[in-house]
Each structure stands twice: as C-alpha cells, then as structure tokens.
Amino acid sequence: MNIETLAVHAGREIDRTTGAVTAPIHLSTTYEREADGSYPRGYSYSRSANPNRQALEKTLASLEEGSAAAAFSSGSAATMSLFQALEPGDHIIAPIDVYHGTARLLRELFAPWGLETSFVDMTVPKEVEDAVRAKTKLIWVETPSNPLLKIADIARLSGIAHAAKALCACDNTWATPVLQRPFASGADLILHATTKYLGGHSDVLGGALIARAEDAFFQRIKKIQAGGGAVPSPFECWLVLRGISTLPYRMRAHSENALRVATFLSQHPAVEATHYPGLKEHPGYETASRQMTRPGGMLSFQVKGGRAKAFDAAAKVKVFIRATSLGGPESLIEHRASVEGPETRTPDNLLRLSIGLEHADDLIGDLAQALH
Ligand SMILES: Cc1ncc(COP(=O)(O)O)c(C=O)c1O
C-alpha cells in the first residue's frame, strides 16, 4: 500500500466493544490476569505495553517498512536508549554537525560511561572510513543535517558500517518516511523525534526507534524501553498517531512552501547564503535528489552584516514565530548559534526556518519586510 493509505490505516482498529472508528485512549496502567496467571490479551502493565503504544509502534514500523518499533517519551530518550544498548568501550562515528542535543548526550553522558565517539564530516565518506576502529559498533547518520542542511549519502555510509561489522542508524526526523527511506539505503535502525513532523502540531513530545530486523540488538532496546520506562503516555501515543494520519499531505505542503521561500531568499540582496537541498547550487543537491522524494520543510540562511543583522531580521517578523523546534503548522525562525551554546559551529549570522503550512506568499512577504 502507498504511504498515504498506511498513514491512515496501519494503526487503526475498530474498537470491538463500541464500534469507535477513532481509537479510545487506554489510561489503565494495569490489566486483568486470568485465574491461571496468564495475560491472554497480551497486556499486563502499561510500562511494558499498552494498546495505544502498540498501535503507534505498528504504524511507525509499517511507514518505514521495518520489522518493529519502540516508542519513547522524547527523541532524545530514543537516542539515549540506542546508545545504552551498546557496551562501554564501544566506538561510535557521528556527524560533526549532529543535532546538538545528540552531541551533548555523547560528550557529557556517554563518554564518562565509556562510549567513545569520533565526530566527522559525513559528506566526505573517506573521513568516515578513516575513523573506523576495531571497536566501532555504530555509524550515526543525520541527513539533512541541522542547521546547515548538509546531505550525507546513506547507502555509502551504511556500506562503510557493514564492512566494519557495525550498525548504521539514521536520524530521519527531518525527512520523515514520506521523503526518505533509510532502510532502502541499507540503514539498520531509524530514529525519529516524533515531537516534530510525525506529531506535526507542536503539542506532543515523543521519539521512536525502528528496526529493520527484530534481532538481539533490538530486543536489548526493547528491554531498555520497558525496564527503563522512558515511554510515552497513552495520550501522547494517540496524539502522534493522529498526527501521522495527515503526514504525507503535510510533508508535501511543507516542502512546496520551503522551496518557494528558499528560492526567494537565494535571490535576496541582504542574504549571504541559503542552505536548502532543493536548490540546484546546494552541494548535496544530487544526493538529495537520489535519496529523497522532496527536499523537505527545513532551511537556513545567513544574513549579510553578521549577528546583529540576523537578530534584527528575526525581531521584525510578523507571521514567523521566534521559537525553537520544527515540524508544526506554524513557521518558526531561530538564531541557532545562541541556542546551541559555546561549542557551536553554526555561523553567527545564520537563521534557521521551519517552514509551516501557511500560504507561501505570506511567508515570503514577511521575510521581505523583515530583511528590508
Ligand atoms: C534531528 C533531531 N533529532 C533528535 C531530536 C531530539 O528530539 P526531542 O526534542 O524530542 O528529544 C531533535 C530535536 O530537535 C532533532 O531535531
């Protein structure tokens, strides 16, 4: 089935007792046990499994064409569970421009715990090959990257991982399964911050890991999920599932709007550079055209005149909202370097845009007056 149909039906089951077409939210934390001690309906305690989480996990696995999924209480909790499934002494290769929260987890929490990470430029596969060691167990890919929209070649990087007998995990938060299928390019695991496009309305935190094969490593992740308990509530699962049902149509609109805004910015005299993989001059254009069906709803640009001019433009917007995050219906603008902290590599004159579902003409008009 096509993704539009899966997004609506994969996790939907008519409620047998009432006929409800939209799933009820099962708030019960505990489930009845039979006299013989068994749980014939498959649920015992809501941290281990509950119907809303199961429906969400089934849908996520289906959209990514994976075997199984594990839902978490945030994207970072999902990321952390994957790192926890490794052993102290293992080595990870991650992008130099990985989401700053992921970099912080690796540097501040997992380095003291014994995981070593090499941060490299993933647009240069040779740098990844050179970083491989005997103890390399994971190559972490994030494409498009944040906030410079760099494009890494997933097939190439998963090939390097497999040659090293390591796993390749891809953070597919920005692209979503509508625009990019990392399993088709050889990835073993996919991460989503469902907080973003999957939830789609800036009203729920969540994360997920999806596995190509339900193997021993994934069983370990499931053990961390159920035992550690960083799980989403039934209501949060319900909200993400509701968001997913419109995901394919939203991604089309985000992408169409973003291309129009990026084209406008790339021709504007007050703009030094525009970073969007849908522009032909973007260094990742060819790879993005191959591995993505559309270039997505995120972009960034650098304002001529430095940090002060960037702040000035962000101060003047009327439709865009100055806020972090992405993937909601409302367009957001953010001065990224000041959010990322002192170790940031982001240029000081860069503004990141999450392009929403407003009319593109209104977004362009807003940026035109802000850059005036
Ligand atoms: C690419 C990417 N991965 C992971 C995360 C972490 O997600 P969460 O904020 O739900 O923990 C984010 C958050 O911005 C993100 O942009």
The ligand as an SDF file (V2000), in Angstrom:
LIG
                    3D

 16 16  0  0  0  0  0  0  0  0999 V2000
   17.2000   15.8470   14.2880 C   0  0  0  0  0  0  0  0  0  0  0  0
   16.7360   15.7390   15.7050 C   0  0  0  0  0  0  0  0  0  0  0  0
   16.8990   14.5830   16.3640 N   0  0  0  0  0  0  0  0  0  0  0  0
   16.5160   14.4380   17.6520 C   0  0  0  0  0  0  0  0  0  0  0  0
   15.9300   15.4770   18.3420 C   0  0  0  0  0  0  0  0  0  0  0  0
   15.5400   15.2890   19.7990 C   0  0  0  0  0  0  0  0  0  0  0  0
   14.1450   15.2280   19.9470 O   0  0  0  0  0  0  0  0  0  0  0  0
   13.4080   15.6130   21.3270 P   0  0  0  0  0  0  0  0  0  0  0  0
   13.4660   17.1170   21.4300 O   0  0  0  0  0  0  0  0  0  0  0  0
   12.0120   15.0850   21.1530 O   0  0  0  0  0  0  0  0  0  0  0  0
   14.1410   14.9780   22.4320 O   0  0  0  0  0  0  0  0  0  0  0  0
   15.7500   16.7060   17.6900 C   0  0  0  0  0  0  0  0  0  0  0  0
   15.1580   17.8430   18.4110 C   0  0  0  0  0  0  0  0  0  0  0  0
   15.1590   18.9710   17.9570 O   0  0  0  0  0  0  0  0  0  0  0  0
   16.1420   16.8330   16.3290 C   0  0  0  0  0  0  0  0  0  0  0  0
   15.9920   17.9970   15.6580 O   0  0  0  0  0  0  0  0  0  0  0  0
  1  2  1  0
  2  3  1  0
  2 15  2  0
  3  4  2  0
  4  5  1  0
  5  6  1  0
  5 12  2  0
  6  7  1  0
  7  8  1  0
  8  9  2  0
  8 10  1  0
  8 11  1  0
 12 13  1  0
 12 15  1  0
 13 14  2  0
 15 16  1  0
M  END
$$$$
